[in-house]
């Protein structure tokens, strides 16, 4: 396939990703996510559509809730778009579009592509589809705790699929990844996937690393609920000399042209025709300022960012700084920096910490470099630097250092859901006993929104959408959004 055809495929897929975040698609809930439509095509044809569906939703609408709940930005006091998120007032009518699209779009297409690839012995597409399917399924599990899985996508054969628990789903995803990794991806039977692989350009070694790094993340998710399984899985990865990501697993082909923009930008700025809805949060800006972190310019276009206090949208502010967005920003699935941080955590938990400092330093360096500040990182991580790794500290102190640096990094690349998940898994960054307006507030600690409706408890999940409940009699009873999911700190 020549370059012009490849670009045409990308344009079609990128246009679809913007449709995903548009108003019409947001309100279109007529497609049953548990009934697979008739699809024809090859894995090579269907896979790009699935990947862009994942990119459009997780990198767009869902990224916004992750960013607000991770306290990178907050609802502007002069507008109303995201007040319910900042007040933790999520209803069953919210996120129906993303839920339906990830099922009827992304997952339906992944399963079709995987079935087609398996029958044809196209193992490169099988690995690519398996990894992205696992990433998408896990994101839904992490948001909803239970989802239709083992009985889903049977069409009329089962219109009321059961909801599987998250741990069971994770176990199956790990098995599927192992199966895909066991296949012979050296064959050219399926041609060169570079033409429609928008993540690695057909580099299958990087897909193997992506698969291993995703497995590592899944096992680290389990440390609270199934510590023995987590340890055994991680030790097995290292025993078998698994290679992990040393580059970004990310979609980076966005342009400033409408219909080919970053989905976060398209959803929040282009769709709404305003760039002022999301304002700098005092939680993040105070931490950046306290550490003289130069990345504040990348996030807020200023070294003198004027923030709002998180969730303080009923107060009046004379001037506040807008969170910086660009139509060409990437959507990261697992970044190079995150890979290093995951490895550092694993080494601290299970291998006595040997090599953890070096990986932590590489993580901070990659995080700075992603924003163009790679040349400025050395003073921060050297001895005496504000981000120096606490090599002589306790395990909790080391884990906190790793997770807080991940939090700072996840503000970039439409990757903020991971910061929300990490907070629920580890408790870091810490939660402040006082609001950020108080003199005793410690920069970077999470604060409860003054307009929160959950009695002082932070959100931990989303609620099942009405569109699912009205169609599937097996939808579990609704639980508060403050109830932790299966892998979180209980």
HUGI-V573256 format. One record per backbone hydrogen bond with DSSP energy under -0.5 kcal/mol. NH is the residue of the N-H (numbers start at 1). CO is the residue of the C=O. Records with the same first field share a line. If there is no record, write none. Layout:
NH=CO, CO
This chain:
6=2
7=3
8=4
9=5
10=6
11=7
12=8
13=9
14=10
15=11
16=12
17=13
18=14
19=15
20=16
21=17, 18
22=19
26=22
27=23
28=24, 25
29=27
32=30
33=31
35=32
36=34
46=42
47=43
48=44
50=46
51=47
52=48
53=49
54=50
55=51
56=52
57=53
58=54
59=54, 55
62=57
63=57
64=60, 61
65=61
66=62
67=63
68=64
69=65
70=66
71=68
72=67
73=67
74=279
76=277
79=76
83=80
86=82
87=83
88=85
89=84
94=91
96=93
99=95
100=96
101=97
102=98
103=99
104=100
105=101
106=101
107=102
108=103
109=105
110=106
111=107
112=108
113=109
114=110
115=111
116=112
117=113
118=114
119=115
120=116
121=117, 118
122=117
123=121
126=122
127=123
128=124
129=125
130=126
131=127
132=128
133=129
134=130
135=131
136=132
137=133
138=134
139=135
140=136
141=137
142=138
143=139
144=140
145=141
146=144
147=164
149=162
152=149
154=34
155=34
157=154
158=155
164=147, 162
166=145
169=165
170=166
171=167
172=168
173=169
174=170
175=171
176=172
177=173
178=174
179=175
180=176
181=177
182=178
183=180
185=183
187=184
191=188
193=191
195=192
196=193
197=193
198=196
201=197
203=200
204=202
207=203
208=204
209=205
210=206
211=207
212=208
213=209
214=210
215=211
216=212
217=213
218=214
219=215
220=216
221=217
222=218, 219
223=220
224=221
226=222
230=226
231=227
232=228
233=229
234=230
235=231
236=232
237=233
238=234
239=235
240=236
241=238
242=237
245=209
249=334
250=248
251=331
252=198, 250
255=260
260=257
262=327
266=262
267=263
268=264
269=265
270=265
271=266
273=269
274=269
279=74, 277
280=321
281=72
282=308
284=71
285=281
286=282
287=283
288=284
289=285
290=286
291=287
292=289
293=288
294=292
296=293
297=294
299=295
300=296
301=297
302=296
307=305
308=280
312=309
313=311
315=312
321=306
323=278
324=299
329=326
331=251
332=330, 413
333=249
334=249
339=335
340=336
341=337
342=338
343=339
344=340
345=341
346=342
347=343
348=344
349=345
350=346
351=347
353=347
354=351
356=353
357=353
359=355
360=356
361=357
362=358
363=359
364=360
365=361
366=362
367=363
368=364
369=365
370=366
371=367, 368
372=369
373=368
376=373
377=374
380=377
381=377, 378
382=378
385=382
387=380
388=385
391=389
393=390
398=394
399=395
400=396
401=397
402=398
403=399
404=400
405=401
406=402
407=403
408=404
409=405
410=406
411=407, 408
412=409
415=410
418=415
419=415, 416
420=416
421=417
422=418
423=419
424=420
425=421
426=422
427=422, 423
428=422
432=446
438=435
441=438
443=441
444=283
445=442
446=430
450=310
452=449
453=87
457=454
460=481
461=481
462=143
466=92
468=465
469=465
470=466
471=467, 468
472=468
473=471
475=472
483=480
484=482
488=485
489=424
